[in-house]
Amino acid sequence: MTDRLAGHGAKGKSSLRECPKTLDAFCLDHIARFKRPKRYEIVEALPKNNYGNVLKTVLREGLQIGK
């Protein structure tokens, strides 16, 4: 996701069953305001490898496709 002014942006993906307002409130309490995701996307499950690590490259590819 790209921002017209900054040239980049943030999009949070979550497999939790929380509403975006709850996720945003959590982010406000735990990270700086400028680091918060602009959008939240609830997904069924995050892509993981055999060791249980989240595949960030797959998440980034999804962001490039969904611009």
Buried (B, 14 or more C-beta within 10 A) or exposed (E): EEEEEEEEBBBBBBEEEBEBEEBBEBBEEEEEEEEBBEEBBBEEEBBEEEEEEEEEEEBEEBBEEEE
